[in-house]
């Protein structure tokens, strides 16, 4: 893609907002993605895993390690969700991200913890790393690449979304 075309696309193309999250969750997501960008990682929101679960954010670092971040916007959101242990088999590190209005004691001690708002985020607790097997890492990384390519296609050809092509 030429620099001029890339510039034109980035200046005009915006993916439609995902309407499944609350405004608070979207703000936390934005802050988390900004943090990981500053750390040199690339991220994808609403990432579908092979087990049918959907991670709120997945990050891929330059060394190939994968991090899943599960966003919790309220106490009720956290208490209602018991599927988060299913994410650990698809990442090297697992974090919860919460707004600064929630208590930091809400999340389990063995998970990482990030506090975020719409402008940035801070890691308050790192989790223990649980390295993925080579086969699982390859499978998740390939799924990451396909998802990223689909998002890029959606930016370059927004009509494809409406026509059901993506």
N, CA and C of each residue as an Amber inpcrd file, in Angstrom:
protein
   498
   0.8540000  -1.1600000   0.0000000   0.0000000   0.0000000   0.0000000
   0.9050000   1.2300000   0.0000000   0.5950000   2.1750000  -0.8530000
   1.4020000   3.3910000  -0.9150000   1.1710000   4.2440000   0.3270000
   2.1230000   5.1060000   0.6300000   2.0070000   5.9930000   1.7890000
   0.8150000   6.9340000   1.6280000   0.5650000   7.3850000   0.4080000
  -0.5570000   8.2980000   0.1670000  -1.8880000   7.5970000   0.4310000
  -2.0060000   6.3510000  -0.0380000  -3.2430000   5.6020000   0.1900000
  -3.4290000   5.3180000   1.6760000  -2.3700000   4.9060000   2.3500000
  -2.4520000   4.6460000   3.7890000  -2.8620000   5.9000000   4.5440000
  -2.3260000   7.0350000   4.1470000  -2.6640000   8.3030000   4.7950000
  -4.1310000   8.6530000   4.5580000  -4.6060000   8.4520000   3.3440000
  -6.0020000   8.7590000   3.0250000  -6.9510000   7.8590000   3.8100000
  -6.6020000   6.5740000   3.9100000  -7.4490000   5.6440000   4.6540000
  -7.4680000   6.0200000   6.1240000  -6.2960000   6.2800000   6.6990000
  -6.2590000   6.5810000   8.1350000  -6.9410000   7.9090000   8.4520000
  -6.9850000   8.8130000   7.5080000  -7.6130000  10.1120000   7.7550000
  -9.1360000  10.0480000   7.6640000  -9.6490000   9.0560000   6.9300000
 -11.0950000   9.0340000   6.7130000 -11.8040000   7.7890000   7.2350000
 -11.1130000   6.6860000   7.3810000 -11.7690000   5.4320000   7.7260000
 -11.7650000   5.1910000   9.2280000 -12.9420000   4.9210000   9.7470000
 -13.0890000   4.6060000  11.1600000 -14.0300000   3.4140000  11.2590000
 -13.6110000   2.3960000  12.0080000 -14.4970000   1.2580000  12.2250000
 -15.6900000   1.6960000  13.0630000 -16.8550000   1.1510000  12.7850000
 -18.0180000   1.5050000  13.6060000 -17.8120000   1.0070000  15.0320000
 -18.3330000   1.7370000  16.0190000 -18.1530000   1.3020000  17.4090000
 -18.8900000  -0.0060000  17.6740000 -18.3050000  -0.8170000  18.5220000
 -18.9340000  -2.0570000  18.9530000 -19.9430000  -1.6790000  20.0290000
 -21.1790000  -1.9770000  19.8290000 -22.2390000  -1.5150000  20.7330000
 -22.5460000  -2.4970000  21.8680000 -21.6900000  -3.5190000  22.0460000
 -21.9360000  -4.4910000  23.1140000 -21.4450000  -4.0060000  24.4720000
 -20.5490000  -3.0120000  24.4900000 -19.9680000  -2.5540000  25.7460000
 -20.6120000  -1.2590000  26.2270000 -20.4880000  -1.0650000  27.5350000
 -20.9190000   0.1980000  28.1290000 -19.8950000   1.2730000  27.7770000
 -20.2720000   2.5240000  27.9870000 -19.3290000   3.6330000  27.7530000
 -18.1030000   3.4770000  28.6440000 -18.3050000   3.0480000  29.8830000
 -17.1740000   2.8480000  30.7970000 -16.2250000   1.7920000  30.2500000
 -16.7650000   0.6600000  29.7890000 -15.9250000  -0.4090000  29.2420000
 -15.1600000   0.0690000  28.0060000 -15.8000000   0.8480000  27.1550000
 -15.1130000   1.3810000  25.9730000 -13.9840000   2.3320000  26.3630000
 -14.1930000   3.1320000  27.4060000 -13.1320000   4.0290000  27.8810000
 -11.9560000   3.2270000  28.4260000 -12.2470000   2.1890000  29.2060000
 -11.1800000   1.3350000  29.7470000 -10.4370000   0.6560000  28.5980000
 -11.1840000   0.1580000  27.6180000 -10.5540000  -0.4800000  26.4600000
  -9.5880000   0.4760000  25.7630000 -10.0140000   1.7000000  25.5490000
  -9.1660000   2.6820000  24.8810000  -7.8890000   2.9410000  25.6810000
  -8.0280000   3.1030000  26.9950000  -6.8650000   3.3310000  27.8390000
  -5.9030000   2.1510000  27.8340000  -6.4530000   0.9440000  27.8880000
  -5.6290000  -0.2680000  27.8490000  -4.8760000  -0.3600000  26.5290000
  -5.5570000  -0.1010000  25.4320000  -4.9080000  -0.1940000  24.1200000
  -3.8280000   0.8710000  23.9740000  -4.0450000   2.0510000  24.5270000
  -3.0120000   3.0890000  24.5080000  -1.7890000   2.6430000  25.3100000
  -2.0140000   2.0700000  26.4800000  -0.9130000   1.5780000  27.3010000
  -0.0910000   0.5470000  26.5410000  -0.7600000  -0.4440000  25.9720000
  -0.0360000  -1.4950000  25.2730000   0.6670000  -0.9750000  24.0230000
   0.1000000   0.0030000  23.3740000   0.7810000   0.6330000  22.2450000
   2.0810000   1.2890000  22.7020000   2.0160000   1.9900000  23.8340000
   3.2220000   2.6150000  24.3920000   4.2740000   1.5680000  24.7540000
   3.8360000   0.3620000  25.1210000   4.7600000  -0.7180000  25.4700000
   5.3020000  -1.4460000  24.2360000   4.8300000  -1.0450000  23.0500000
   5.3060000  -1.6580000  21.8130000   4.5160000  -2.8730000  21.3630000
   3.3600000  -3.0970000  21.9610000   2.5060000  -4.2210000  21.5900000
   1.4580000  -3.7580000  20.5770000   0.9040000  -4.6930000  19.8400000
  -0.2500000  -4.4170000  18.9880000  -1.4450000  -5.1270000  19.6180000
  -2.6270000  -4.5320000  19.4730000  -3.8060000  -5.0740000  20.1330000
  -4.9810000  -5.2220000  19.1820000  -5.8740000  -6.1170000  19.5530000
  -7.1460000  -6.2840000  18.8500000  -8.2350000  -6.3700000  19.9150000
  -9.2950000  -5.5710000  19.7740000 -10.4110000  -5.7000000  20.7090000
 -11.3850000  -6.7790000  20.2490000 -12.1350000  -7.3120000  21.1900000
 -13.1970000  -8.2840000  20.8830000 -12.6560000  -9.4430000  20.0360000
 -11.6320000 -10.0910000  20.5320000 -10.9220000 -11.1490000  19.8170000
 -11.5540000 -12.5090000  20.0990000 -11.9900000 -13.1960000  19.0560000
 -12.6260000 -14.5070000  19.2070000 -11.5770000 -15.6020000  19.3650000
 -11.7450000 -16.3900000  20.4140000 -10.8420000 -17.5030000  20.6850000
 -11.4160000 -18.7930000  20.1080000 -10.5740000 -19.7900000  19.9510000
 -11.0070000 -21.0670000  19.3730000 -12.0450000 -21.7820000  20.2390000
 -12.0910000 -21.4750000  21.5370000 -13.0600000 -22.1260000  22.4270000
 -14.4260000 -21.4340000  22.4220000 -14.5970000 -20.4330000  21.5410000
 -15.8690000 -19.7350000  21.4350000 -15.9740000 -18.5100000  22.3290000
 -15.0260000 -18.3180000  23.2230000 -15.0240000 -17.1270000  24.0780000
 -14.5050000 -15.9370000  23.2940000 -14.7910000 -14.7310000  23.8020000
 -14.3350000 -13.5080000  23.1350000 -13.5770000 -12.6760000  24.1590000
 -12.2790000 -12.4990000  23.9270000 -11.4490000 -11.6930000  24.8190000
 -11.7070000 -10.2200000  24.5360000 -11.8000000  -9.4200000  25.5870000
 -12.0460000  -7.9870000  25.4020000 -10.9010000  -7.3270000  24.6480000
  -9.6610000  -7.6480000  25.0070000  -8.4830000  -7.1470000  24.3000000
  -7.4260000  -8.2390000  24.3250000  -6.7520000  -8.4400000  23.2070000
  -5.5800000  -9.3060000  23.1670000  -4.4290000  -8.4660000  22.6520000
  -3.2580000  -8.6600000  23.2620000  -2.0640000  -7.9050000  22.8820000
  -0.9680000  -8.8850000  22.4750000  -0.2340000  -8.5050000  21.4510000
   0.8890000  -9.2960000  20.9530000   2.1370000  -8.4340000  21.0250000
   3.1540000  -8.9090000  21.7480000   4.3880000  -8.1330000  21.8730000
   5.3560000  -8.5140000  20.7650000   6.4020000  -7.7160000  20.5440000
   7.3550000  -8.0180000  19.4750000   8.0110000  -9.4000000  19.5930000
   8.1300000  -9.9280000  20.8030000   8.7350000 -11.2480000  21.0030000
   7.7460000 -12.3900000  20.7750000   6.4680000 -12.0550000  20.4910000
   5.4760000 -13.0780000  20.2040000   4.6560000 -13.5360000  21.3880000
   4.8490000 -12.9310000  22.5480000   4.0530000 -13.2980000  23.7270000
   2.6700000 -12.6550000  23.6350000   1.6770000 -13.3880000  24.1170000
   0.2800000 -12.9550000  24.0360000  -0.2790000 -12.6480000  25.4200000
  -0.9880000 -11.5250000  25.5040000  -1.6270000 -11.1020000  26.7460000
  -3.1050000 -10.8840000  26.4710000  -3.9500000 -11.4180000  27.3470000
  -5.3860000 -11.1610000  27.2600000  -5.7690000 -10.2590000  28.4180000
  -6.5620000  -9.2360000  28.1030000  -7.0500000  -8.2980000  29.1030000
  -8.5750000  -8.3710000  29.1150000  -9.1280000  -8.7240000  30.2670000
 -10.5730000  -8.8070000  30.4540000 -11.0300000  -7.5460000  31.1740000
 -11.9400000  -6.8090000  30.5580000 -12.4150000  -5.5430000  31.1150000
 -13.6430000  -5.7860000  31.9820000 -13.6080000  -5.2200000  33.1720000
 -14.7510000  -5.2640000  34.0830000 -15.1020000  -3.8310000  34.4350000
 -16.3190000  -3.4260000  34.0960000 -16.7190000  -2.0280000  34.2790000
 -17.4850000  -1.7770000  35.5750000 -17.8880000  -2.8450000  36.2630000
 -18.6380000  -2.6800000  37.5050000 -18.4960000  -3.9390000  38.3490000
 -18.8970000  -3.8440000  39.6070000 -18.8840000  -5.0080000  40.4960000
 -19.8380000  -6.0670000  39.9470000 -21.0030000  -5.6390000  39.4950000
 -21.9810000  -6.5840000  38.9440000 -21.4180000  -7.2960000  37.7150000
 -20.7070000  -6.5790000  36.8690000 -20.0780000  -7.1660000  35.6780000
 -19.0910000  -8.2550000  36.0910000 -18.2800000  -7.9870000  37.0990000
 -17.3050000  -8.9700000  37.5500000 -18.0030000 -10.1900000  38.1590000
 -18.9720000  -9.9700000  38.9980000 -19.6480000 -11.0870000  39.6810000
 -20.4520000 -11.9610000  38.7240000 -20.9610000 -11.3690000  37.6600000
 -21.7640000 -12.1330000  36.6960000 -20.9140000 -12.9710000  35.7460000
 -19.6350000 -12.6650000  35.6450000 -18.7750000 -13.3180000  34.6540000
 -17.8840000 -14.3550000  35.3150000 -18.1400000 -15.6060000  35.0130000
 -17.2930000 -16.6910000  35.5230000 -16.5630000 -17.4100000  34.3950000
 -16.5550000 -16.8250000  33.1970000 -15.9080000 -17.4660000  32.0530000
 -14.4400000 -17.0940000  31.9060000 -13.9680000 -16.1000000  32.6610000
 -12.6150000 -15.6070000  32.4730000 -11.5240000 -16.6650000  32.6560000
 -11.6660000 -17.7060000  33.5000000 -10.5860000 -18.7060000  33.5560000
 -10.3510000 -19.4120000  32.2090000 -11.3720000 -19.4210000  31.3440000
 -11.2420000 -20.0620000  30.0320000 -10.2510000 -19.3460000  29.1220000
  -9.8800000 -18.1020000  29.4460000  -8.9560000 -17.3390000  28.6080000
  -7.4990000 -17.7310000  28.8280000  -7.1810000 -18.2440000  29.9820000
  -5.7790000 -18.4860000  30.3450000  -5.0780000 -19.4730000  29.4250000
  -5.7980000 -20.3730000  28.8060000  -5.1730000 -21.3380000  27.8980000
  -4.8150000 -20.7320000  26.5490000  -5.0750000 -19.4360000  26.3630000
  -4.8300000 -18.7700000  25.0830000  -3.8900000 -17.5780000  25.2010000
  -3.2000000 -17.4570000  26.3380000  -2.2940000 -16.3280000  26.5200000
  -1.1590000 -16.6880000  27.4730000  -0.1010000 -15.8940000  27.4080000
   1.0180000 -16.0520000  28.3330000   0.7630000 -15.3080000  29.6370000
  -0.0180000 -14.2370000  29.5450000  -0.3690000 -13.4310000  30.7170000
  -1.8300000 -13.0250000  30.6290000  -2.4680000 -12.9470000  31.8040000
  -3.8710000 -12.5760000  31.8650000  -4.0510000 -11.4540000  32.8760000
  -4.7450000 -10.3960000  32.4500000  -5.0190000  -9.2370000  33.3000000
  -6.5120000  -8.9360000  33.3300000  -6.9330000  -8.3330000  34.4260000
  -8.2080000  -7.6430000  34.4810000  -7.9020000  -6.1610000  34.3410000
  -8.7730000  -5.4430000  33.6430000  -8.6700000  -3.9840000  33.5610000
  -9.9630000  -3.4140000  34.1050000  -9.8240000  -2.4380000  34.9930000
 -10.9860000  -1.8450000  35.6470000 -10.8710000  -0.3210000  35.6200000
 -12.0060000   0.3640000  35.7290000 -11.9440000   1.8260000  35.8710000
 -11.4810000   2.1650000  37.2820000 -11.0320000   3.4030000  37.4780000
 -10.5430000   3.7940000  38.8010000 -11.6530000   3.9250000  39.8410000
 -12.8940000   3.7530000  39.4270000 -14.0160000   3.8150000  40.3670000
 -14.2620000   2.4810000  41.0690000 -13.6090000   1.4070000  40.6180000
 -13.7820000   0.0910000  41.2420000 -12.6480000  -0.1920000  42.2140000
 -12.9530000  -0.9950000  43.2040000 -11.9460000  -1.3930000  44.1840000
 -10.9340000  -2.3370000  43.5380000  -9.6760000  -2.1250000  43.8270000
  -8.6200000  -2.9920000  43.2820000  -8.5890000  -4.3440000  43.9880000
  -9.3590000  -4.5140000  45.0540000  -9.4030000  -5.8050000  45.7530000
 -10.4260000  -6.7560000  45.1370000 -11.1350000  -6.3060000  44.1430000
 -12.1950000  -7.0980000  43.5100000 -11.6460000  -8.3020000  42.7350000
 -10.4920000  -8.1500000  42.1050000  -9.9700000  -9.1770000  41.2000000
  -9.0840000 -10.1800000  41.9440000  -8.9890000 -11.4050000  41.4260000
  -8.1510000 -12.4230000  42.0610000  -6.6700000 -12.0270000  42.0530000
  -5.9510000 -12.4060000  43.0950000  -4.5340000 -12.0570000  43.2370000
  -3.6480000 -12.6970000  42.1740000  -4.0580000 -13.8390000  41.6150000
  -3.1960000 -14.5120000  40.6380000  -3.3430000 -13.9430000  39.2240000
  -4.2560000 -13.0100000  39.0430000  -4.4150000 -12.3270000  37.7450000
  -3.7500000 -10.9610000  37.8390000  -3.2870000 -10.4640000  36.7000000
  -2.7450000  -9.1180000  36.6730000  -3.8620000  -8.0970000  36.8220000
  -3.4830000  -6.8620000  37.1310000  -4.4880000  -5.8180000  37.3250000
  -4.0250000  -4.5220000  36.6680000  -4.9310000  -3.9500000  35.8790000
  -4.7090000  -2.6780000  35.2020000  -5.8580000  -1.7500000  35.5740000
  -5.5310000  -0.5090000  35.8760000  -6.5550000   0.5180000  36.0910000
  -6.4630000   1.4680000  34.9140000  -7.6200000   1.7730000  34.3080000
  -7.6000000   2.5490000  33.0730000  -8.7680000   3.5160000  32.9930000
  -8.5750000   4.5450000  32.1740000  -9.6570000   5.4320000  31.7650000
  -9.4920000   5.6470000  30.2720000 -10.2130000   6.5850000  29.7040000
 -10.1900000   6.7800000  28.2570000  -8.8680000   7.3290000  27.7370000
  -8.0000000   7.7780000  28.6190000  -6.7780000   8.4420000  28.1780000
  -5.5130000   7.6430000  28.4160000  -5.5910000   6.6060000  29.2290000
  -4.4070000   5.8090000  29.5070000  -4.7010000   4.7670000  30.5630000
  -3.6430000   4.0740000  30.9670000  -3.7990000   2.9990000  31.9420000
  -2.4810000   2.7860000  32.6690000  -2.5720000   2.0960000  33.7920000
  -1.3880000   1.7440000  34.5730000  -1.5210000   0.3030000  35.0440000
  -0.4360000  -0.4190000  34.9620000  -0.4060000  -1.7910000  35.4680000
  -0.1030000  -1.7130000  36.9630000  -1.0380000  -2.2050000  37.7670000
  -0.8460000  -2.2060000  39.2160000  -0.2700000  -3.5190000  39.7230000
  -0.5550000  -4.6070000  39.0030000  -0.0750000  -5.9230000  39.4310000
   0.1760000  -6.7830000  38.2040000   1.3690000  -7.3450000  38.1170000
   1.6800000  -8.2850000  37.0390000   1.2980000  -9.6920000  37.4780000
   0.7770000 -10.4880000  36.5570000   0.4780000 -11.8830000  36.8980000
   1.7200000 -12.7460000  36.6850000   1.6640000 -13.9450000  37.2020000
   2.7040000 -14.9150000  36.8660000   2.5290000 -15.2810000  35.3940000
   3.6330000 -15.5060000  34.7210000   3.5520000 -15.9030000  33.3130000
   3.3290000 -17.4060000  33.2360000   2.4440000 -17.8190000  32.3430000
   2.2170000 -19.2390000  32.0780000   2.3660000 -19.4200000  30.5670000
   3.5600000 -19.8220000  30.1570000   3.9080000 -19.8730000  28.7310000
   3.0170000 -20.8470000  27.9670000   2.5930000 -20.3980000  26.7950000
   1.8080000 -21.2460000  25.9020000   2.7100000 -22.2930000  25.2530000
   2.1300000 -23.4120000  24.8810000   2.8730000 -24.3930000  24.0860000
   3.0990000 -23.8140000  22.7000000   4.0720000 -24.3240000  21.9940000
   4.3750000 -23.8280000  20.6520000   3.1950000 -23.9400000  19.6990000
   2.4930000 -25.0680000  19.7550000   1.3530000 -25.2730000  18.8520000
   0.2200000 -24.2880000  19.1650000  -0.0620000 -24.0760000  20.4460000
  -1.1290000 -23.1410000  20.8190000  -0.7390000 -21.7160000  20.4460000
   0.5230000 -21.3410000  20.6920000   0.9940000 -19.9910000  20.3410000
   0.8200000 -19.7420000  18.8440000   1.2000000 -20.7260000  18.0330000
   1.0720000 -20.5800000  16.5830000  -0.3930000 -20.4110000  16.1930000
  -1.2680000 -21.2170000  16.7700000  -2.6890000 -21.1460000  16.4260000
  -3.2840000 -19.7890000  16.8070000  -2.9700000 -19.3000000  18.0020000
  -3.5250000 -18.0140000  18.4420000  -2.9210000 -16.8730000  17.6230000
  -1.6330000 -16.9590000  17.3210000  -0.9860000 -15.9060000  16.5300000
  -1.5490000 -15.8540000  15.1150000  -1.8100000 -17.0060000  14.5160000
  -2.4360000 -17.0190000  13.1850000  -3.8410000 -16.4230000  13.2330000
  -4.5910000 -16.7400000  14.2850000  -5.9310000 -16.1610000  14.4360000
  -5.8300000 -14.6510000  14.6100000  -4.8010000 -14.2010000  15.3480000
  -4.5520000 -12.7750000  15.5350000  -4.2860000 -12.1150000  14.1770000
  -3.4350000 -12.7320000  13.3710000  -3.1040000 -12.1710000  12.0510000
  -4.3450000 -12.0800000  11.1670000  -5.1520000 -13.1020000  11.1640000
  -6.3760000 -13.0880000  10.3480000  -7.3470000 -12.0110000  10.8290000
  -7.4870000 -11.8800000  12.1400000  -8.3790000 -10.8490000  12.6860000
  -7.8860000  -9.4520000  12.3410000  -6.5800000  -9.2460000  12.4530000
  -6.0060000  -7.9400000  12.1140000  -6.2070000  -7.6290000  10.6350000
  -6.0270000  -8.6210000   9.7850000  -6.2170000  -8.4080000   8.3450000
  -7.6830000  -8.0830000   8.0390000  -8.6130000  -8.7550000   8.7260000
 -10.0430000  -8.4570000   8.5320000 -10.3580000  -7.0170000   8.9280000
  -9.7870000  -6.5660000  10.0540000 -10.0130000  -5.1880000  10.4820000
  -9.4300000  -4.1950000   9.4820000  -8.2550000  -4.4840000   8.9660000
  -7.6460000  -3.6100000   7.9670000  -8.4820000  -3.5800000   6.6940000
  -8.9980000  -4.7270000   6.2970000  -9.8690000  -4.7790000   5.1190000
 -11.1220000  -3.9390000   5.3590000 -11.6800000  -4.0360000   6.5650000
 -12.8790000  -3.2590000   6.8850000 -12.6150000  -1.7640000   6.7880000
 -11.4040000  -1.3370000   7.1380000 -11.0560000   0.0800000   7.0050000
 -10.9150000   0.4820000   5.5390000 -10.3270000  -0.4030000   4.7390000
 -10.1040000  -0.0910000   3.3300000 -11.3750000  -0.2320000   2.4940000
 -12.2910000  -1.1000000   2.9430000 -13.5050000  -1.3690000   2.1820000
 -14.7000000  -1.4390000   3.1210000 -15.1140000  -0.2920000   3.6780000
 -16.1890000  -0.3170000   4.6680000 -17.5000000  -0.8740000   4.1430000
 -17.7360000  -0.8180000   2.8530000 -18.9550000  -1.3750000   2.2720000
 -19.0310000  -2.8750000   2.4550000 -17.8950000  -3.5290000   2.5790000
 -17.8860000  -4.9730000   2.7460000 -18.5580000  -5.3820000   4.0540000
 -18.4950000  -4.5470000   5.0620000 -19.1450000  -4.8460000   6.3420000
 -20.6600000  -4.8730000   6.1390000 -21.1740000  -3.8640000   5.4680000
 -22.6240000  -3.7850000   5.2400000 -23.1110000  -4.9170000   4.3470000
 -22.2660000  -5.3430000   3.4180000 -22.6760000  -6.3840000   2.4980000
 -22.4700000  -7.7850000   3.0650000 -21.9550000  -7.8710000   4.2880000
 -21.7730000  -9.1680000   4.9320000 -20.5500000  -9.9310000   4.4800000
 -19.6260000  -9.2660000   3.8110000 -18.4450000  -9.9630000   3.3120000
 -17.4190000 -10.2350000   4.3910000 -17.4630000  -9.5120000   5.4960000
 -16.4500000  -9.7160000   6.5480000 -17.0640000 -10.3380000   7.7680000
